[in-house]
Amino acid sequence: MDSKSNSLGIDSLNALQNVKSTLKVKGVSSIECFKREDILFTPVVNGLTARMRTAGGERKRLLQLKRMETKAVSDKLDFEERKVMTKRAAHDMAAENARQQSEDHEATVAKRMKCVE
């Protein structure tokens, strides 16, 4: 695992580790295993790249399914996603709440004072 592999899924990392361990057990490097005589003009074996061509679309489809499931659950629970609040907005909201509580307290105290008199 390194800084470049954080966007890979577990399945992709698993496949990479399987290939690495298989090549290590056989004592063959990846260059020897997939070597072509002329790199520029020898066609690539389609069997080696078939998974690479479909992996991106499959990952995109799985992410879309996961998003749809999450949305279905949140719709079922009538749950709204939280929007990220900036520090300034949070500070303003806290100040407004404190001001409102202070006004409510003053009104309650004033009401009690009228009842006492």
N, CA, C and O atoms as a GROMACS GRO file, in nm:
protein
  468
    1MET      N    1   0.085  -0.118   0.000
    1MET     CA    2   0.000   0.000   0.000
    1MET      C    3   0.089   0.124   0.000
    1MET      O    4   0.186   0.134   0.076
    2ASP      N    5   0.056   0.216  -0.085
    2ASP     CA    6   0.128   0.342  -0.087
    2ASP      C    7   0.029   0.454  -0.115
    2ASP      O    8  -0.092   0.431  -0.123
    3SER      N    9   0.080   0.575  -0.131
    3SER     CA   10  -0.006   0.691  -0.149
    3SER      C   11  -0.084   0.686  -0.280
    3SER      O   12  -0.188   0.751  -0.292
    4LYS      N   13  -0.036   0.611  -0.378
    4LYS     CA   14  -0.105   0.603  -0.506
    4LYS      C   15  -0.214   0.497  -0.508
    4LYS      O   16  -0.298   0.497  -0.598
    5SER      N   17  -0.213   0.407  -0.413
    5SER     CA   18  -0.309   0.297  -0.415
    5SER      C   19  -0.434   0.325  -0.334
    5SER      O   20  -0.520   0.237  -0.322
    6ASN      N   21  -0.447   0.444  -0.277
    6ASN     CA   22  -0.563   0.471  -0.193
    6ASN      C   23  -0.693   0.481  -0.272
    6ASN      O   24  -0.800   0.470  -0.213
    7SER      N   25  -0.686   0.501  -0.403
    7SER     CA   26  -0.809   0.509  -0.482
    7SER      C   27  -0.848   0.373  -0.539
    7SER      O   28  -0.953   0.362  -0.603
    8LEU      N   29  -0.767   0.272  -0.516
    8LEU     CA   30  -0.800   0.138  -0.565
    8LEU      C   31  -0.895   0.069  -0.469
    8LEU      O   32  -0.890   0.089  -0.348
    9GLY      N   33  -0.983  -0.014  -0.527
    9GLY     CA   34  -1.071  -0.093  -0.443
    9GLY      C   35  -0.999  -0.215  -0.390
    9GLY      O   36  -0.890  -0.249  -0.435
   10ILE      N   37  -1.062  -0.282  -0.294
   10ILE     CA   38  -1.003  -0.402  -0.235
   10ILE      C   39  -0.985  -0.510  -0.340
   10ILE      O   40  -0.885  -0.581  -0.340
   11ASP      N   41  -1.083  -0.524  -0.431
   11ASP     CA   42  -1.072  -0.626  -0.536
   11ASP      C   43  -0.951  -0.601  -0.625
   11ASP      O   44  -0.880  -0.695  -0.662
   12SER      N   45  -0.927  -0.475  -0.660
   12SER     CA   46  -0.812  -0.442  -0.745
   12SER      C   47  -0.681  -0.472  -0.674
   12SER      O   48  -0.589  -0.529  -0.732
   13LEU      N   49  -0.673  -0.432  -0.547
   13LEU     CA   50  -0.551  -0.460  -0.470
   13LEU      C   51  -0.530  -0.610  -0.454
   13LEU      O   52  -0.417  -0.659  -0.460
   14ASN      N   53  -0.639  -0.684  -0.434
   14ASN     CA   54  -0.631  -0.829  -0.421
   14ASN      C   55  -0.576  -0.890  -0.550
   14ASN      O   56  -0.491  -0.979  -0.545
   15ALA      N   57  -0.627  -0.843  -0.664
   15ALA     CA   58  -0.579  -0.895  -0.792
   15ALA      C   59  -0.430  -0.865  -0.812
   15ALA      O   60  -0.355  -0.951  -0.858
   16LEU      N   61  -0.389  -0.744  -0.776
   16LEU     CA   62  -0.247  -0.709  -0.789
   16LEU      C   63  -0.160  -0.798  -0.701
   16LEU      O   64  -0.055  -0.846  -0.745
   17GLN      N   65  -0.203  -0.820  -0.578
   17GLN     CA   66  -0.124  -0.905  -0.488
   17GLN      C   67  -0.119  -1.049  -0.538
   17GLN      O   68  -0.016  -1.115  -0.525
   18ASN      N   69  -0.229  -1.098  -0.596
   18ASN     CA   70  -0.229  -1.234  -0.651
   18ASN      C   71  -0.129  -1.248  -0.765
   18ASN      O   72  -0.055  -1.345  -0.772
   19VAL      N   73  -0.128  -1.149  -0.855
   19VAL     CA   74  -0.034  -1.153  -0.967
   19VAL      C   75   0.110  -1.146  -0.916
   19VAL      O   76   0.195  -1.222  -0.962
   20LYS      N   77   0.136  -1.057  -0.821
   20LYS     CA   78   0.272  -1.044  -0.766
   20LYS      C   79   0.318  -1.175  -0.702
   20LYS      O   80   0.430  -1.220  -0.726
   21SER      N   81   0.231  -1.234  -0.621
   21SER     CA   82   0.272  -1.357  -0.551
   21SER      C   83   0.289  -1.473  -0.648
   21SER      O   84   0.380  -1.555  -0.631
   22THR      N   85   0.202  -1.482  -0.750
   22THR     CA   86   0.214  -1.589  -0.849
   22THR      C   87   0.345  -1.578  -0.925
   22THR      O   88   0.415  -1.677  -0.945
   23LEU      N   89   0.378  -1.456  -0.968
   23LEU     CA   90   0.503  -1.436  -1.042
   23LEU      C   91   0.623  -1.464  -0.953
   23LEU      O   92   0.723  -1.519  -1.000
   24LYS      N   93   0.615  -1.428  -0.826
   24LYS     CA   94   0.726  -1.452  -0.734
   24LYS      C   95   0.747  -1.601  -0.712
   24LYS      O   96   0.860  -1.648  -0.707
   25VAL      N   97   0.637  -1.676  -0.697
   25VAL     CA   98   0.646  -1.821  -0.676
   25VAL      C   99   0.708  -1.888  -0.798
   25VAL      O  100   0.790  -1.979  -0.784
   26LYS      N  101   0.667  -1.844  -0.918
   26LYS     CA  102   0.721  -1.903  -1.040
   26LYS      C  103   0.863  -1.858  -1.068
   26LYS      O  104   0.933  -1.919  -1.149
   27GLY      N  105   0.907  -1.754  -1.002
   27GLY     CA  106   1.042  -1.703  -1.024
   27GLY      C  107   1.055  -1.629  -1.156
   27GLY      O  108   1.163  -1.623  -1.214
   28VAL      N  109   0.945  -1.573  -1.203
   28VAL     CA  110   0.943  -1.503  -1.332
   28VAL      C  111   0.908  -1.357  -1.306
   28VAL      O  112   0.821  -1.327  -1.224
   29SER      N  113   0.975  -1.268  -1.376
   29SER     CA  114   0.938  -1.128  -1.363
   29SER      C  115   0.823  -1.098  -1.458
   29SER      O  116   0.798  -1.173  -1.552
   30SER      N  117   0.754  -0.989  -1.434
   30SER     CA  118   0.641  -0.954  -1.519
   30SER      C  119   0.687  -0.922  -1.661
   30SER      O  120   0.613  -0.946  -1.757
   31ILE      N  121   0.806  -0.870  -1.675
   31ILE     CA  122   0.859  -0.840  -1.808
   31ILE      C  123   0.883  -0.969  -1.886
   31ILE      O  124   0.852  -0.976  -2.005
   32GLU      N  125   0.937  -1.070  -1.820
   32GLU     CA  126   0.959  -1.198  -1.887
   32GLU      C  127   0.828  -1.266  -1.921
   32GLU      O  128   0.815  -1.330  -2.026
   33CYS      N  129   0.730  -1.253  -1.834
   33CYS     CA  130   0.602  -1.322  -1.854
   33CYS      C  131   0.524  -1.262  -1.971
   33CYS      O  132   0.464  -1.336  -2.050
   34PHE      N  133   0.523  -1.130  -1.982
   34PHE     CA  134   0.444  -1.064  -2.085
   34PHE      C  135   0.530  -1.005  -2.196
   34PHE      O  136   0.489  -0.909  -2.262
   35LYS      N  137   0.646  -1.061  -2.217
   35LYS     CA  138   0.742  -1.006  -2.313
   35LYS      C  139   0.692  -1.023  -2.457
   35LYS      O  140   0.636  -1.127  -2.493
   36ARG      N  141   0.714  -0.919  -2.538
   36ARG     CA  142   0.685  -0.925  -2.682
   36ARG      C  143   0.816  -0.899  -2.755
   36ARG      O  144   0.903  -0.827  -2.706
   37GLU      N  145   0.829  -0.958  -2.876
   37GLU     CA  146   0.954  -0.940  -2.950
   37GLU      C  147   0.978  -0.794  -2.984
   37GLU      O  148   1.084  -0.739  -2.953
   38ASP      N  149   0.880  -0.730  -3.047
   38ASP     CA  150   0.893  -0.590  -3.083
   38ASP      C  151   0.782  -0.513  -3.011
   38ASP      O  152   0.664  -0.529  -3.043
   39ILE      N  153   0.820  -0.433  -2.917
   39ILE     CA  154   0.722  -0.365  -2.832
   39ILE      C  155   0.630  -0.273  -2.911
   39ILE      O  156   0.512  -0.261  -2.879
   40LEU      N  157   0.683  -0.208  -3.014
   40LEU     CA  158   0.602  -0.113  -3.090
   40LEU      C  159   0.504  -0.179  -3.186
   40LEU      O  160   0.392  -0.132  -3.202
   41PHE      N  161   0.546  -0.288  -3.251
   41PHE     CA  162   0.464  -0.342  -3.360
   41PHE      C  163   0.398  -0.476  -3.332
   41PHE      O  164   0.309  -0.516  -3.406
   42THR      N  165   0.439  -0.546  -3.228
   42THR     CA  166   0.374  -0.672  -3.194
   42THR      C  167   0.243  -0.642  -3.123
   42THR      O  168   0.242  -0.566  -3.026
   43PRO      N  169   0.132  -0.700  -3.170
   43PRO     CA  170   0.003  -0.670  -3.105
   43PRO      C  171  -0.002  -0.725  -2.962
   43PRO      O  172   0.062  -0.825  -2.930
   44VAL      N  173  -0.077  -0.658  -2.880
   44VAL     CA  174  -0.095  -0.699  -2.741
   44VAL      C  175  -0.196  -0.813  -2.738
   44VAL      O  176  -0.295  -0.811  -2.812
   45VAL      N  177  -0.171  -0.912  -2.654
   45VAL     CA  178  -0.264  -1.024  -2.640
   45VAL      C  179  -0.390  -0.973  -2.571
   45VAL      O  180  -0.383  -0.919  -2.460
   46ASN      N  181  -0.505  -0.991  -2.636
   46ASN     CA  182  -0.630  -0.938  -2.582
   46ASN      C  183  -0.668  -1.000  -2.448
   46ASN      O  184  -0.731  -0.934  -2.366
   47GLY      N  185  -0.629  -1.124  -2.426
   47GLY     CA  186  -0.662  -1.189  -2.299
   47GLY      C  187  -0.599  -1.121  -2.180
   47GLY      O  188  -0.654  -1.124  -2.070
   48LEU      N  189  -0.483  -1.058  -2.201
   48LEU     CA  190  -0.415  -0.989  -2.092
   48LEU      C  191  -0.482  -0.857  -2.056
   48LEU      O  192  -0.473  -0.811  -1.942
   49THR      N  193  -0.547  -0.795  -2.153
   49THR     CA  194  -0.604  -0.663  -2.130
   49THR      C  195  -0.756  -0.663  -2.117
   49THR      O  196  -0.815  -0.557  -2.096
   50ALA      N  197  -0.820  -0.779  -2.128
   50ALA     CA  198  -0.966  -0.784  -2.122
   50ALA      C  199  -1.018  -0.730  -1.989
   50ALA      O  200  -1.113  -0.653  -1.987
   51ARG      N  201  -0.957  -0.770  -1.882
   51ARG     CA  202  -1.001  -0.725  -1.750
   51ARG      C  203  -0.977  -0.575  -1.732
   51ARG      O  204  -1.057  -0.506  -1.668
   52MET      N  205  -0.867  -0.526  -1.788
   52MET     CA  206  -0.835  -0.384  -1.775
   52MET      C  207  -0.940  -0.297  -1.845
   52MET      O  208  -0.973  -0.188  -1.798
   53ARG      N  209  -0.992  -0.346  -1.958
   53ARG     CA  210  -1.090  -0.269  -2.033
   53ARG      C  211  -1.223  -0.258  -1.959
   53ARG      O  212  -1.293  -0.157  -1.971
   54THR      N  213  -1.259  -0.361  -1.885
   54THR     CA  214  -1.389  -0.362  -1.819
   54THR      C  215  -1.383  -0.316  -1.673
   54THR      O  216  -1.488  -0.289  -1.613
   55ALA      N  217  -1.265  -0.308  -1.615
   55ALA     CA  218  -1.253  -0.278  -1.472
   55ALA      C  219  -1.307  -0.140  -1.437
   55ALA      O  220  -1.376  -0.125  -1.336
   56GLY      N  221  -1.277  -0.040  -1.517
   56GLY     CA  222  -1.324   0.096  -1.488
   56GLY      C  223  -1.475   0.106  -1.490
   56GLY      O  224  -1.535   0.165  -1.401
   57GLY      N  225  -1.536   0.047  -1.592
   57GLY     CA  226  -1.683   0.049  -1.601
   57GLY      C  227  -1.748  -0.027  -1.488
   57GLY      O  228  -1.852   0.014  -1.436
   58GLU      N  229  -1.688  -0.139  -1.451
   58GLU     CA  230  -1.743  -0.219  -1.341
   58GLU      C  231  -1.734  -0.144  -1.209
   58GLU      O  232  -1.828  -0.146  -1.130
   59ARG      N  233  -1.622  -0.077  -1.186
   59ARG     CA  234  -1.606   0.000  -1.062
   59ARG      C  235  -1.707   0.114  -1.057
   59ARG      O  236  -1.766   0.142  -0.953
   60LYS      N  237  -1.725   0.181  -1.172
   60LYS     CA  238  -1.821   0.290  -1.179
   60LYS      C  239  -1.963   0.240  -1.151
   60LYS      O  240  -2.040   0.306  -1.081
   61ARG      N  241  -1.996   0.123  -1.206
   61ARG     CA  242  -2.128   0.064  -1.185
   61ARG      C  243  -2.149   0.028  -1.038
   61ARG      O  244  -2.256   0.052  -0.982
   62LEU      N  245  -2.046  -0.030  -0.974
   62LEU     CA  246  -2.057  -0.066  -0.833
   62LEU      C  247  -2.073   0.057  -0.744
   62LEU      O  248  -2.152   0.056  -0.649
   63LEU      N  249  -2.000   0.164  -0.774
   63LEU     CA  250  -2.014   0.287  -0.698
   63LEU      C  251  -2.154   0.346  -0.714
   63LEU      O  252  -2.212   0.397  -0.618
   64GLN      N  253  -2.207   0.340  -0.837
   64GLN     CA  254  -2.342   0.391  -0.863
   64GLN      C  255  -2.445   0.310  -0.785
   64GLN      O  256  -2.538   0.367  -0.727
   65LEU      N  257  -2.429   0.176  -0.783
   65LEU     CA  258  -2.520   0.092  -0.706
   65LEU      C  259  -2.514   0.124  -0.557
   65LEU      O  260  -2.617   0.131  -0.490
   66LYS      N  261  -2.393   0.145  -0.506
   66LYS     CA  262  -2.377   0.178  -0.364
   66LYS      C  263  -2.444   0.310  -0.332
   66LYS      O  264  -2.510   0.323  -0.229
   67ARG      N  265  -2.429   0.410  -0.421
   67ARG     CA  266  -2.494   0.539  -0.400
   67ARG      C  267  -2.646   0.526  -0.402
   67ARG      O  268  -2.715   0.586  -0.320
   68MET      N  269  -2.697   0.445  -0.496
   68MET     CA  270  -2.842   0.425  -0.506
   68MET      C  271  -2.896   0.356  -0.381
   68MET      O  272  -3.002   0.393  -0.332
   69GLU      N  273  -2.823   0.256  -0.328
   69GLU     CA  274  -2.866   0.188  -0.206
   69GLU      C  275  -2.867   0.285  -0.088
   69GLU      O  276  -2.961   0.285  -0.009
   70THR      N  277  -2.764   0.366  -0.077
   70THR     CA  278  -2.757   0.463   0.032
   70THR      C  279  -2.872   0.562   0.022
   70THR      O  280  -2.934   0.598   0.122
   71LYS      N  281  -2.900   0.608  -0.100
   71LYS     CA  282  -3.010   0.702  -0.121
   71LYS      C  283  -3.143   0.638  -0.089
   71LYS      O  284  -3.230   0.701  -0.030
   72ALA      N  285  -3.161   0.510  -0.127
   72ALA     CA  286  -3.286   0.440  -0.098
   72ALA      C  287  -3.307   0.427   0.053
   72ALA      O  288  -3.417   0.445   0.103
   73VAL      N  289  -3.200   0.395   0.125
   73VAL     CA  290  -3.210   0.382   0.271
   73VAL      C  291  -3.243   0.517   0.333
   73VAL      O  292  -3.328   0.525   0.422
   74SER      N  293  -3.175   0.623   0.288
   74SER     CA  294  -3.201   0.755   0.346
   74SER      C  295  -3.342   0.804   0.311
   74SER      O  296  -3.406   0.871   0.392
   75ASP      N  297  -3.392   0.770   0.190
   75ASP     CA  298  -3.529   0.806   0.155
   75ASP      C  299  -3.629   0.729   0.241
   75ASP      O  300  -3.730   0.783   0.284
   76LYS      N  301  -3.598   0.602   0.265
   76LYS     CA  302  -3.686   0.518   0.346
   76LYS      C  303  -3.694   0.569   0.489
   76LYS      O  304  -3.800   0.567   0.551
   77LEU      N  305  -3.581   0.616   0.541
   77LEU     CA  306  -3.577   0.667   0.678
   77LEU      C  307  -3.614   0.815   0.685
   77LEU      O  308  -3.618   0.874   0.793
   78ASP      N  309  -3.642   0.875   0.568
   78ASP     CA  310  -3.674   1.017   0.560
   78ASP      C  311  -3.562   1.098   0.625
   78ASP      O  312  -3.586   1.184   0.710
   79PHE      N  313  -3.442   1.070   0.582
   79PHE     CA  314  -3.322   1.130   0.639
   79PHE      C  315  -3.257   1.218   0.534
   79PHE      O  316  -3.232   1.174   0.422
   80GLU      N  317  -3.231   1.342   0.569
   80GLU     CA  318  -3.163   1.433   0.477
   80GLU      C  319  -3.014   1.429   0.503
   80GLU      O  320  -2.969   1.424   0.617
   81GLU      N  321  -2.937   1.430   0.395
   81GLU     CA  322  -2.792   1.432   0.411
   81GLU      C  323  -2.749   1.567   0.466
   81GLU      O  324  -2.804   1.672   0.430
   82ARG      N  325  -2.652   1.563   0.555
   82ARG     CA  326  -2.602   1.687   0.612
   82ARG      C  327  -2.511   1.756   0.513
   82ARG      O  328  -2.428   1.693   0.446
   83LYS      N  329  -2.528   1.883   0.505
   83LYS     CA  330  -2.439   1.961   0.422
   83LYS      C  331  -2.324   2.010   0.511
   83LYS      O  332  -2.343   2.038   0.629
   84VAL      N  333  -2.207   2.020   0.454
   84VAL     CA  334  -2.090   2.064   0.529
   84VAL      C  335  -2.107   2.212   0.563
   84VAL      O  336  -2.139   2.294   0.477
   85MET      N  337  -2.086   2.243   0.690
   85MET     CA  338  -2.102   2.380   0.736
   85MET      C  339  -1.963   2.442   0.755
   85MET      O  340  -1.873   2.380   0.811
   86THR      N  341  -1.949   2.564   0.707
   86THR     CA  342  -1.821   2.633   0.725
   86THR      C  343  -1.807   2.676   0.871
   86THR      O  344  -1.904   2.682   0.945
   87LYS      N  345  -1.684   2.705   0.910
   87LYS     CA  346  -1.659   2.750   1.047
   87LYS      C  347  -1.734   2.880   1.076
   87LYS      O  348  -1.788   2.899   1.185
   88ARG      N  349  -1.735   2.967   0.979
   88ARG     CA  350  -1.803   3.097   0.998
   88ARG      C  351  -1.953   3.076   1.020
   88ARG      O  352  -2.012   3.137   1.108
   89ALA      N  353  -2.014   2.989   0.938
   89ALA     CA  354  -2.157   2.963   0.952
   89ALA      C  355  -2.187   2.898   1.087
   89ALA      O  356  -2.287   2.930   1.150
   90ALA      N  357  -2.100   2.806   1.131
   90ALA     CA  358  -2.119   2.742   1.262
   90ALA      C  359  -2.107   2.845   1.374
   90ALA      O  360  -2.184   2.842   1.470
   91HIS      N  361  -2.011   2.935   1.362
   91HIS     CA  362  -1.993   3.040   1.462
   91HIS      C  363  -2.116   3.131   1.466
   91HIS      O  364  -2.165   3.164   1.574
   92ASP      N  365  -2.164   3.171   1.349
   92ASP     CA  366  -2.283   3.257   1.343
   92ASP      C  367  -2.404   3.187   1.402
   92ASP      O  368  -2.483   3.249   1.473
   93MET      N  369  -2.420   3.058   1.373
   93MET     CA  370  -2.534   2.983   1.425
   93MET      C  371  -2.526   2.972   1.578
   93MET      O  372  -2.627   2.988   1.646
   94ALA      N  373  -2.407   2.946   1.631
   94ALA     CA  374  -2.390   2.937   1.776
   94ALA      C  375  -2.418   3.073   1.841
   94ALA      O  376  -2.481   3.079   1.947
   95ALA      N  377  -2.372   3.181   1.780
   95ALA     CA  378  -2.396   3.315   1.833
   95ALA      C  379  -2.545   3.347   1.831
   95ALA      O  380  -2.598   3.404   1.926
   96GLU      N  381  -2.613   3.310   1.725
   96GLU     CA  382  -2.758   3.334   1.714
   96GLU      C  383  -2.833   3.254   1.820
   96GLU      O  384  -2.927   3.305   1.881
   97ASN      N  385  -2.793   3.128   1.841
   97ASN     CA  386  -2.857   3.046   1.945
   97ASN      C  387  -2.836   3.106   2.083
   97ASN      O  388  -2.929   3.111   2.164
   98ALA      N  389  -2.715   3.152   2.111
   98ALA     CA  390  -2.685   3.215   2.241
   98ALA      C  391  -2.768   3.341   2.260
   98ALA      O  392  -2.822   3.365   2.368
   99ARG      N  393  -2.779   3.423   2.156
   99ARG     CA  394  -2.858   3.546   2.163
   99ARG      C  395  -3.005   3.514   2.189
   99ARG      O  396  -3.070   3.579   2.270
  100GLN      N  397  -3.057   3.413   2.118
  100GLN     CA  398  -3.197   3.373   2.134
  100GLN      C  399  -3.224   3.321   2.275
  100GLN      O  400  -3.326   3.353   2.335
  101GLN      N  401  -3.132   3.240   2.328
  101GLN     CA  402  -3.148   3.189   2.464
  101GLN      C  403  -3.144   3.303   2.566
  101GLN      O  404  -3.220   3.302   2.664
  102SER      N  405  -3.058   3.399   2.543
  102SER     CA  406  -3.049   3.515   2.633
  102SER      C  407  -3.179   3.594   2.631
  102SER      O  408  -3.229   3.633   2.737
  103GLU      N  409  -3.235   3.617   2.512
  103GLU     CA  410  -3.362   3.689   2.502
  103GLU      C  411  -3.475   3.611   2.568
  103GLU      O  412  -3.558   3.670   2.638
  104ASP      N  413  -3.478   3.480   2.548
  104ASP     CA  414  -3.580   3.396   2.611
  104ASP      C  415  -3.569   3.403   2.763
  104ASP      O  416  -3.670   3.413   2.833
  105HIS      N  417  -3.446   3.399   2.814
  105HIS     CA  418  -3.424   3.405   2.958
  105HIS      C  419  -3.469   3.541   3.014
  105HIS      O  420  -3.533   3.547   3.118
  106GLU      N  421  -3.434   3.649   2.944
  106GLU     CA  422  -3.475   3.782   2.988
  106GLU      C  423  -3.626   3.794   2.990
  106GLU      O  424  -3.682   3.853   3.082
  107ALA      N  425  -3.693   3.739   2.888
  107ALA     CA  426  -3.839   3.744   2.884
  107ALA      C  427  -3.899   3.665   2.999
  107ALA      O  428  -3.997   3.708   3.060
  108THR      N  429  -3.841   3.549   3.029
  108THR     CA  430  -3.890   3.466   3.140
  108THR      C  431  -3.872   3.539   3.273
  108THR      O  432  -3.962   3.538   3.357
  109VAL      N  433  -3.757   3.601   3.292
  109VAL     CA  434  -3.730   3.675   3.416
  109VAL      C  435  -3.826   3.793   3.428
  109VAL      O  436  -3.880   3.819   3.535
  110ALA      N  437  -3.847   3.866   3.318
  110ALA     CA  438  -3.939   3.981   3.320
  110ALA      C  439  -4.080   3.935   3.353
  110ALA      O  440  -4.152   4.003   3.426
  111LYS      N  441  -4.121   3.821   3.299
  111LYS     CA  442  -4.254   3.767   3.325
  111LYS      C  443  -4.269   3.730   3.473
  111LYS      O  444  -4.373   3.756   3.533
  112ARG      N  445  -4.166   3.671   3.531
  112ARG     CA  446  -4.169   3.635   3.674
  112ARG      C  447  -4.175   3.760   3.761
  112ARG      O  448  -4.245   3.763   3.863
  113MET      N  449  -4.102   3.862   3.720
  113MET     CA  450  -4.100   3.986   3.799
  113MET      C  451  -4.237   4.052   3.800
  113MET      O  452  -4.276   4.111   3.901
  114LYS      N  453  -4.311   4.043   3.689
  114LYS     CA  454  -4.446   4.099   3.683
  114LYS      C  455  -4.539   4.022   3.775
  114LYS      O  456  -4.625   4.080   3.841
  115CYS      N  457  -4.521   3.889   3.779
  115CYS     CA  458  -4.606   3.806   3.864
  115CYS      C  459  -4.580   3.832   4.012
  115CYS      O  460  -4.672   3.825   4.093
  116VAL      N  461  -4.458   3.862   4.047
  116VAL     CA  462  -4.420   3.884   4.186
  116VAL      C  463  -4.477   4.017   4.236
  116VAL      O  464  -4.518   4.027   4.351
  117GLU      N  465  -4.479   4.117   4.151
  117GLU     CA  466  -4.525   4.249   4.193
  117GLU      C  467  -4.670   4.252   4.210
  117GLU      O  468  -4.726   4.355   4.245
   0.00000   0.00000   0.00000
